[in-house]
Amino acid sequence: MTATTDKPAAAPPVETVTCTIDDVEVTVPKGTLVIRAAEQVGIQIPRFCDHPLLEPAGACRQCLVEVSMPDREGNLRAMPKPQASCTMTVTPGMVVRTQHTSHVADKAQQGVMELLLMNHPLDCPVCDKGGECPLQNQAMTNGRGDTRFVDVKRTFPKPIEVSSQILLDRERCILCQRCTRFSEEIAGDVFIDLQERGAEQQIGRFDEEILDFAPPSGQDRADSAVDVPQGVALPDTSGQPFASYFSGNTVQICPVGALTGAKYRFRSRPFDLVSSPAIGEHDACGSAIRVDHRRGKVMRRLSGNDPAVNEEWITDKDRFAFTWQAADDRITTPMVREDGALRPASWVEALDVAARGLAAARDSGGVGVLPGGRLTVEDAFAWSRFARTVLGTDDVDQRVRVHSVEEVDFLAHAVAGTGVGVTFADLEKAPAVLLAGLEAEEEAGVTFLRLRKGVKAGARVFSVAPFTSRGLARLDGTLLPAAPGTEAEWLGTLAAQAAGDLVPASADRETLEDVAGALGAEGAVVLVGERLAGAPGAYAAALRLAEATGARIAWIPRRAGERGGVEAGLLPGLLPGGRPLTDAGARAEVAAAWGVDDAALPQARGLDTVGILDALSVGQLAGALVGGVELADMPDPEHARRALRAAGFVVSLEVRASEVTELADVVLPVAPPVERAGSYWNWEGRVRPFAAALDSTALTDHRVLDALAAQLGATLGAADPVQAHRAIAALRPWHGERAPAPQQTTSDPPAVPAGTAVLAGWRLLLDDGRMQDGEPFLAGTAKTPVARMSAATAAGFDVFDGDRVTVSTDRGAITVAVAITEMVDHVVWLPLASRGCRVHDALGVSPGQPVRVAPAEKGGDA
């Protein structure tokens, strides 16, 4: 019998059609729009409503062309009127004449332009769009030289505050509907839409009297609006505010300046700006952005065009939250502590004091290294090498959040050194996606948009979570309800179902079969977030589920530098490239690349973040090297403060003054992203390089560490970006044994005594984080913090929707309004880091732990 080899089926041939455009024969795939076919041969047709990522609308009519079609006998017959090229697809034998070769098309376009300009204000000198305005440009190229309109132009009061961040000048609007189509098709946030008809038609917020969006009878709209921005009194508005995390995209795609950003409005002219490509620093997506600056100051940020990652969309956080890099508390001079107070010092003195202090701490107990999760790839590798070769320690951990040993094992086994894995394109094509410990819209905004694009193409989304969030609802997702800390039960049971093993008799077999079957389809994906670290056994169960179903698995952290830190080995027991610290071959490769003796590297796995803080607090470690860490982000901020206060010697590398600054013995300033070149390693495994937008003398982390290593008599090989890249390149891909998969663990769910509930929560995209400082307009669109609980749970605490409730522990209390939500019973959900609701700091607990709940008037505001 002859053995055969299975070969992948060849892709079906693409069906094409041929037409003629301005006497040029064009062959394009069937279904191509006429306007796209013209672009392929360099023929530009004017347009306003058309956008390649939006569905055709034919709203502005500016792209009119003359079209002729062959009849049944093959005779070419002209259509009676010009046609919109942005809505008509190419057909065989079609003949198109644009404004370049047809007087009919040219006259039609001029007529449309005259109509658009009839009421459009002539405020180009003061309009933010002036200088980069398609209407301005096309009025010159495709409009009349004079106007026949002599009446008074239509005017409206302006601007309308669609939100605290987005302003609307209605008289400029040409009703192209780009903004409304983006809101509905891409983001799913239908907060802005066409209103009225005829001459009264305009873009605006949803007006409930016109668009029939009134709440159910007897229900106050303010009571049901739990996802509204802070500070917005809904009864005083003319409709729902534009409460969208992606609203800034409508400003960028508006072709006429009708929508503007409150921060940038009247601040600069486009032709006065210098544009630099960059990468967003706020999440792990690695979104392409454009930084526009003038005279050394960033004026605005726009989305870059990168089809492989973020297409042309970014979150409002990436777009507007950049002022933190130039805040008043920016540190520009090294400081050393003398007589209990910090004082400015020269770099020479500061590096000398830091080197002597770290050397003493290293020799008398050891140094814990906490680099944080915001580092570039170049900085992360420098931190890893400095810790292992200069300080001789494996007590290094970048995770400033809830974490676990199981998570380290998972990352070492399934993430580190694996290269590009699941991509954004894979999410679009996946038949099914399971989210576990991940709220895509809040923790990875662009990922949410790509998931939504996949859902519109037929994908199914499942989420293991306490309730159906607004983001999951807009993904038409299916909730797999789970209390925090119990996610492993769903994942493990799904794995058993897929593998044909026994499942608990109490399980919902119909749902299990449905989800397991969907994940068993080719191309299915399991996305796990960093929050699974708080659920014992969840990472191991996720790996078993992926193996049992054949689904691909990907890890999506929240911070921009975490994947790069994993690749650099900024975790205990993990060397760069996914090399296990205890593997002799791995140690030999790293030692050779770093130019040190194998014996100089640490021998055993070190302490994680909690272990480092514990060791500092009891004097087991003598010092700490900290990089850009916000103590309020720690699982127990008060414990972190005590630990650094007790540390013998602390060196901090940071951009801005923080709580660590007040506890440090030496503070070394480093450059923010806008003032340095570097790269981020996004969650896909794709390296995203960027150049410095602003000229600066500020030093990067890797340059500071290189100078500090020199003071300690060591060579780091990271004195400049070129050296840093060479040092990284010297570490070849690891082909040896990978770390074993995490072992299956189980834990009993916490007891829920009377008067308590299990805490659930995650960070919202817009919250009280310091990387949003200095942007009050953006802060106005952050969601108001609420305590979510089921109706049964709330009844048990004698509270109702809209009441004030106090969630407390022995550490402190948080008082917010109640939002009754269909969710798991005996659970209370809080945003972890919103203004007035800093859970870790106020309560000292993490999701999955019990908290006390009581009506505010009974529980107090302790």
Secondary structure, DSSP 4 states (H G I P E B T S, - for coil): -------PPPPPPPPEEEEEETTEEEEEETT-BHHHHHHHTT-----SS--TTS-----S-TTEEEEEEE-TTS-EEE-SS-EETTTPBP-TT-EEE-TTT-HHHHHHHHHHHHHHHHH----TTT-TTTTS-HHHHHHHHHS-SS----SPPP---S-EESSSSEEE-GGG-----HHHHIIIIII----EEEES-GGG-EEEE--HHHHT-PPSTT--HHHH-TTPBTT--GGGSSS-----TTTHHHHHH-SSSSEEETTTTTT--GGG-EEEEEE-SSSTT--EEEEEEETTEEEEEEE--BTTTTBT---HHHHHTTGGGG-TTB--S-EEEETTEEEE--HHHHHHHHHHHHHHHHHHT-EEEE--S---HHHHHHHHHIIIIIS----B----SS--HHHHHHHHHHTTT--S-S-HHHHHH-SEEEEES--HHHH-HHHHHHHHHHHHTT-EEEEEESB--HHHHHTT-EEEE--TT-HHHHHHHHHHHHHT----TTS-HHHHHHHHHHHTSTT-EEEEEGGGGGSTTHHHHHHHHHHHH--EEEEE-SSTTHHHHHHHT-BTTEEGGGEETT-HHHHHHHHHHHTS-GGGS--S----HHHHHHHHHTTSS-EEEEES--GGGSSSHHHHHHHHHH-SEEEEEESB--HHHHH-SEEEE---GGGS-EEEE-TTS-EEEE--SS---PPPHHHHHHHHHHHTT---S-SSHHHHHHHHHTSPPP-SPPPPPPPP---PPPP--TTEEEEE----SSSS-GGGTT-HHHHTTSBPPEEEE-HHHHHHTT--TT-EEEEE-SS-EEEEEEEE-SB-TTEEE--SEETTEEHHHHH---TTSEEEEEEHHHH---
